[in-house]
Amino acid sequence: MGVLGPDDVDDPASIIEENLRGWLPVFEQLPGARLDRVASCVRWLSDVPLPLFNGVIGMPMGDDLDAAVATILEPFDVMGAPVLWFLPSDPVMDRALRARGFETDGTPGMTMHLMHLPPVDLPAGTVIEEVDADPEALRDASTIALTTNGLPPNAIDPYLDALEGFADRSRIRTFLARRDGAPLATSTIMAAAGVVGLFNVGTLPDARRTGLGRLVSLAALAAGRDAGYRVAVLQSSPMGEPIYRAIGFEVRAMFTFAVRVPAG
């Protein structure tokens, strides 16, 4: 798919989902990874017992929704594995997932025209750099990204190993913000489906409400624009939505993040 312009995004939910699917080849690099397609969804499992590394993306298709959901979840049920499911919001599907023990959370899908991106004005003492070629800085960025978004420290090594094994690393670019030399905030862009997706935005707790999250997001988006992309997409947390609206993003779709972690 070529680079999309704003007028090409007539089905934003589909484009946002397809951009997120750009991470699937990364998940295939995880230990014990297996990825398959079931009932119009993509399912991935790995030997890493964390939701991010075991999941489903997409809305099940077919005449019998319960049967489709059961088929998709069968290997997770058998293994007692955690699972993350990302899909366009649908009340019937949300009820079906909650009935199977999932916690569901609605999240807006947002898009913006990168031509309207505000400038990146860094205050004194603040530096933002792309760090994919620097293993130590990439670890700092990944640690901030994963732990501030609710994952435990043992997620960091599998994530870094998966990135290293991904053949087309130019599609994933990681940015790290330092203030007075200390690594404090990060963001990542994924180029897929003709757009750039903004992911893994995180700021250490002591540095929040200082503008670093906004700045590191702007720096990543500017890099995507400078690479020739015209549209950016993201899925926002409640904390991040006002920041993204101020940057220029608009809500174009609603999605559900559903998570189930086995007891014990």
SVG drawing of the C-alpha trace seen along z (x, -y; Angstrom):
<svg xmlns="http://www.w3.org/2000/svg" viewBox="-26 -27 50 54">
<polyline fill="none" stroke="black" stroke-width="0.4" points="0.0,0.0 1.3,-3.4 1.4,-6.5 -2.1,-7.7 -3.3,-11.2 -6.1,-12.6 -8.7,-12.1 -7.8,-8.4 -8.7,-7.6 -12.4,-7.1 -12.5,-4.1 -10.4,-5.2 -11.2,-2.2 -9.8,0.2 -6.7,-1.9 -6.0,-2.2 -6.4,1.6 -4.2,2.4 -1.5,0.1 -1.6,1.9 -1.3,5.2 2.1,3.9 3.4,5.2 2.4,8.8 5.8,9.6 7.5,8.4 5.4,10.7 6.4,13.6 10.0,13.1 9.0,14.0 10.1,17.3 7.8,20.1 5.8,17.7 2.9,19.0 0.6,16.8 -2.5,17.8 -5.7,16.5 -9.1,17.6 -12.6,16.3 -11.1,13.1 -9.0,12.4 -5.3,12.8 -4.2,14.7 -0.7,14.9 0.7,16.9 4.2,17.1 6.1,18.6 6.1,15.2 3.2,15.3 2.1,11.6 -0.9,10.2 1.0,8.1 2.8,11.2 -0.4,13.3 -3.4,11.8 -6.0,11.4 -6.8,8.6 -10.0,8.1 -13.7,8.7 -14.8,12.3 -16.9,13.0 -19.5,15.7 -23.1,16.6 -22.3,17.9 -20.4,15.3 -20.1,17.5 -18.7,20.4 -16.2,18.1 -15.0,16.6 -14.7,20.0 -12.6,21.2 -10.3,18.2 -9.8,18.5 -9.3,22.3 -5.5,22.4 -5.4,19.6 -8.0,21.6 -6.0,24.8 -2.7,23.3 -4.1,21.0 -2.4,18.1 -3.1,14.4 -4.7,12.7 -5.2,9.2 -7.9,8.7 -8.1,5.5 -11.1,4.9 -13.6,2.2 -16.0,1.5 -19.2,3.5 -21.6,3.9 -22.5,7.5 -18.8,8.5 -18.0,6.6 -20.6,8.5 -19.4,11.8 -15.8,11.1 -16.9,10.0 -18.8,13.2 -15.6,15.0 -13.7,13.2 -12.3,10.3 -12.0,6.8 -12.9,4.4 -11.9,0.8 -13.0,-1.6 -10.3,-3.6 -10.6,-6.2 -8.9,-5.7 -7.6,-9.1 -6.1,-10.5 -4.4,-13.7 -2.9,-15.3 0.8,-15.7 0.9,-18.9 -0.8,-20.5 1.8,-19.2 2.9,-21.9 6.6,-22.7 8.9,-20.9 10.3,-23.6 12.6,-22.1 13.3,-23.9 16.9,-24.3 18.4,-21.0 16.0,-18.8 17.2,-16.6 15.1,-14.1 16.9,-11.5 16.1,-8.5 17.7,-5.6 17.2,-2.5 20.9,-2.2 22.0,-2.6 21.3,0.5 21.6,-1.1 19.4,-4.0 16.9,-1.7 16.7,0.3 16.1,-2.9 13.3,-3.9 11.7,-0.4 11.8,-0.2 10.0,-3.5 7.5,-2.6 6.6,0.8 6.6,0.1 4.7,-3.2 2.0,-1.4 1.4,1.3 3.8,4.1 6.3,5.7 10.1,5.4 10.3,9.0 8.6,7.8 11.6,5.7 14.0,8.4 11.5,10.3 10.4,7.1 13.9,6.0 14.8,9.5 11.7,9.4 12.6,6.0 16.1,7.2 14.7,10.2 12.3,8.1 13.8,7.8 12.4,4.4 13.5,2.3 13.2,-0.9 9.5,-0.7 9.8,-1.0 11.5,-4.1 12.0,-4.8 12.6,-8.2 13.9,-9.0 13.6,-12.4 16.3,-13.3 16.3,-16.3 19.7,-17.2 21.0,-13.9 18.3,-11.7 16.1,-9.5 12.5,-10.4 10.1,-9.9 9.7,-7.9 7.6,-7.3 7.6,-5.0 6.2,-5.2 5.2,-2.2 5.0,-2.8 2.3,-0.4 -0.9,-0.6 0.3,-3.8 0.3,-5.8 2.4,-6.2 1.1,-5.0 2.2,-6.5 2.8,-3.9 4.6,-3.3 4.3,-6.9 5.4,-7.0 6.8,-9.4 8.4,-8.4 6.0,-9.5 8.3,-12.2 8.5,-13.9 4.8,-13.9 2.9,-17.2 6.1,-18.8 5.3,-18.6 7.8,-15.8 5.1,-13.4 3.9,-15.9 7.3,-16.8 8.5,-13.2 5.3,-12.5 5.7,-15.5 9.3,-14.6 8.3,-11.1 5.4,-12.4 7.7,-15.0 10.1,-12.2 7.2,-10.3 6.2,-13.5 9.8,-14.1 9.9,-10.5 7.0,-11.3 4.0,-10.2 1.0,-12.5 -1.4,-10.9 -0.8,-9.7 -3.0,-7.4 -3.1,-6.2 -5.2,-4.7 -5.3,-6.9 -5.5,-6.4 -7.8,-8.7 -4.7,-10.4 -3.3,-11.0 -6.4,-12.1 -6.4,-15.8 -2.8,-16.0 -3.4,-14.4 -6.4,-16.6 -4.3,-19.7 -1.7,-18.4 -4.3,-18.1 -5.7,-14.6 -9.4,-13.9 -11.4,-10.9 -12.5,-8.9 -13.4,-5.5 -13.8,-3.6 -12.0,-0.4 -12.0,2.1 -9.0,3.3 -10.0,6.5 -7.6,8.3 -7.9,11.6 -5.2,12.8 -5.7,16.3 -6.1,16.4 -3.0,17.4"/>
</svg>
